[in-house]
Amino acid sequence: MNKFLMAFGFIGACLLGNSAMAVSAGTTANDTARATIYTNSAGVSTAGSRGQKGTVNAYIQNQRNTYFMITQPDVDTACRQKIMACLTDYCGDTTIVPGKTSGRCMYASEIELYNYALLCLQKDTSILLPQYNTMTKNGSGGMNTAARLCPSYVQQELMSYLSMANMADKLTKTHSDLCVQRRRELEAAMSCHSVALAYGNETTSMLTTTLSDYCGAGVPGGSAEMVTRFVNAGNLGANVWGWADKIVGLELNNKGQNWEAAVDAVLASYTNRMNLACGDDMKLNTAPHASSSGNGYSNLQAAVAVAANVAFPSQPTNQANPYANQSVFMEVTSLSEIYDYKTANQVVQAGLTNNALTQNAFLSSAQMDNMQKAYKLGTKVFVIRDSSRCFTIPVSTLTQSETSMVAQMFANCVNR
């Protein structure tokens, strides 16, 4: 009996030993057997980590992604920062303050800034995106640099920079002390303009007194110079024969032909001053004035000619436009930028003289053909524009009223 029990105990011990060894082996060699099995949307099953290790790993990865998303820029943002830094170093920061002087790049061309931005980027071989530096720092060719990734962003960023610079410059001009002064000056000039037209045929003393009340030295924006300019506008005695009062004692307030247009021209000059100071594009809309039909000489001219023993000055003949419906001016838009008056004059002359099929970088064939037809019908002035400038190019002699009209309508254009 004892032998039987001993044998049975020996067999049980062996069985228990094998089972313990099996559990121990399974615990160390096949740890994922007791892990959670995850199945994704594609039907692929993966074994997770033991306990909360999978959740911890996901949290760490999410924190890492959030950090790089917040602190590290993408390619577009990084390149914009590089290009803006290049342009700012070249042009200087723009500060909108009253009385600020012109910036370095106010008259810089788009090509100049574009070339400089490219050169600036080509010299920048630093790492553009630090989060990708680990896998690219040992690579060849400089894949992760501004010189490699950013040139394609230069044109778009340059347009944005120019737009913001122009708006900043406009705000600077609008809020400057000079602009405020020119606006007050124009307000005073507009008051004197209406007074000069109403009292233009009165005596010099009365006209001067009346104008002094509206735009004299005591009025905001007014001055004695402004009063003198309106008093002498269209005045033959002041413009041409000012020395005649020492010879003959006549009233100097003797208005010549189309003197109303001369008064309008004085107001147009103050409008130009305000446009240049404030960056505005204000145009005048004045009522048309009936021109006098007489071509005879005034009493003052005759008296001065006799006293000085000289011949009468030649009177220009104002020839009316034979084509009643044809405009005196024609506006043309250039296909390329025009930076000075000399180039604009050459473009207009080429458009009028060359064959319409001649290749031209500034004008199309249709524009050249229309210009030549308009010139044959009596157009005397061509107004050529590009993206930011305009130029008035006369091609025929203008009458005084036509000159005044063009000066008022295109007061912001370069005319010489």
Order of alpha helices (4+ residues) and beta strands (2+ residues): alpha-beta-beta-alpha-alpha-alpha-alpha-alpha-alpha-alpha-alpha-alpha-alpha-alpha-alpha-beta-alpha-alpha-beta-beta-alpha
